[in-house]
Amino acid sequence: MNDPKMKFGTRAIHAGQEPDPTTGAVMTPIYQTSTYWQESPGKHKGYAYARGKNPTRTALEKCLASLEDAKHGLCFSSGMGATDAVIKLLQPGDEVITGNDIYGGTYRMFTKVFANFGIKFHFIDLSNPSNIIPYINTNTKLLWVETPTNPTMQIIDIVGCAAIAKTHHITFAVDNTFASPYLQNPLNLGADIVMHSVTKYLGGHSDVIMGALLTNNDEIYEKLAFIHNSCGATPGPMDSFLVLRGLKTLHLRMKAHCENGIQIANFLKNHPAIEKVYWPGFEDHPNHEIAKKQMRGFGGMISIVLKDADMQKTFEIASSFKVFTLAESLGGVESLVNHPATMTHASIPKEEREKAGVVDNLLRLSVGVEDVEDLLADLKNVFS
Ligand SMILES: *Cc1c(COP(=O)(O)O)cnc(C)c1O
């Protein structure tokens, strides 16, 4: 079933999925096979070898494509695997423009892996799309944007970036991990490619590592599908099944993440132990007006700067939560707390990190879907 007229929650539950033709199983089976029978060489039912295609993964790719209003979807064995495939569209000498506070792992891949292959990356302040223009030249082939950014929740104007990318014939990719398709659909705002760390909100239960790419552009899709199969960062059927299952509650979970996020952001904003709260729902958050235009809610990601806390004090606070778990990652049903400077962003040099606001006394919260009273009680206790 893939009826684009159906609403988001219905598509999250049904898109790409039909009762199994051999048994009528309502849930898409886990096709745990590496290879498929061929009646005569090359004559098969569309599946030859499972690196290329697996029916469980096909159902998931169709479901994710539907949620991003995309024609094509590809799933990868991690978010980084998905990003890696996008950069492999490029050649030595090509240049990429991206933000100065992108995900730490993406920064590491760009600077430590692909820079060695002769690709040049410009890390710039994207808070105003016109900042891109001075960096464009005939070698510029890709604009890579994350919004909201991690962990300072900067909002980048997708429509504004798309207009510049289009004028200069630059492929425009958006990492939509933080918003999820429930809150934001970059393809509808002019992006050419959407990337997801499916590990986060889409999987939603902190039990799978996976990535995805979505596009409406046939030519880009053909190239990415070729890289997908040739380089082989493809996920297995069990993980695909777990994400299909997770997606069935994406709309319910996101609604709860947003509702809890509002209450927690407001509680922290007025707390004397907190110097600063980063959350795009505040009217005084930079580019709040753009957030209101391009997002349907503000999510459950909130970062805080602790007042008068050195590294030791910050560590003590990070370790004293009872409901929030100190861990990497985000977007699961359970609330997590993270210390970006030593955890998610440790691969970024201190000086670069601090330029982007990732100071030693910053903590990032991934607000889960527990009862908000218990989350507030945990915060009150920690900051008493
Ligand atoms: C986690 C994350 C990634 C990387 O995804 P993995 O699934 O961990 O490989 C990329 N971008 C953002 C914004 C992320 O949060």
Ligand as a Chemical Component Dictionary entry (heavy atoms), coordinates in Angstrom:
data_LIG
# 
_chem_comp.id                   LIG 
_chem_comp.type                 NON-POLYMER 
_chem_comp.pdbx_formal_charge   0 
_chem_comp.three_letter_code    LIG 
# 
loop_
_chem_comp_atom.comp_id 
_chem_comp_atom.atom_id 
_chem_comp_atom.alt_atom_id 
_chem_comp_atom.type_symbol 
_chem_comp_atom.charge 
_chem_comp_atom.model_Cartn_x 
_chem_comp_atom.model_Cartn_y 
_chem_comp_atom.model_Cartn_z 
_chem_comp_atom.pdbx_ordinal 
LIG C1 C1 C 0 23.724 9.620  14.624 1  
LIG C2 C2 C 0 23.793 10.618 13.541 2  
LIG C3 C3 C 0 24.442 10.346 12.330 3  
LIG C4 C4 C 0 25.172 9.035  12.090 4  
LIG O1 O1 O 0 24.314 7.954  12.025 5  
LIG P1 P1 P 0 24.705 6.461  12.507 6  
LIG O2 O2 O 0 23.437 5.715  12.314 7  
LIG O3 O3 O 0 25.171 6.550  13.914 8  
LIG O4 O4 O 0 25.802 5.988  11.590 9  
LIG C5 C5 C 0 24.433 11.326 11.355 10 
LIG N1 N1 N 0 23.823 12.521 11.544 11 
LIG C6 C6 C 0 23.204 12.810 12.698 12 
LIG C7 C7 C 0 22.541 14.140 12.851 13 
LIG C8 C8 C 0 23.160 11.883 13.731 14 
LIG O5 O5 O 0 22.555 12.197 14.881 15 
# 
loop_
_chem_comp_bond.comp_id 
_chem_comp_bond.atom_id_1 
_chem_comp_bond.atom_id_2 
_chem_comp_bond.value_order 
_chem_comp_bond.pdbx_ordinal 
LIG C1 C2 SING 1  
LIG C2 C3 SING 2  
LIG C2 C8 DOUB 3  
LIG C3 C4 SING 4  
LIG C3 C5 DOUB 5  
LIG C4 O1 SING 6  
LIG O1 P1 SING 7  
LIG P1 O2 DOUB 8  
LIG P1 O3 SING 9  
LIG P1 O4 SING 10 
LIG C5 N1 SING 11 
LIG N1 C6 DOUB 12 
LIG C6 C7 SING 13 
LIG C6 C8 SING 14 
LIG C8 O5 SING 15 
# 
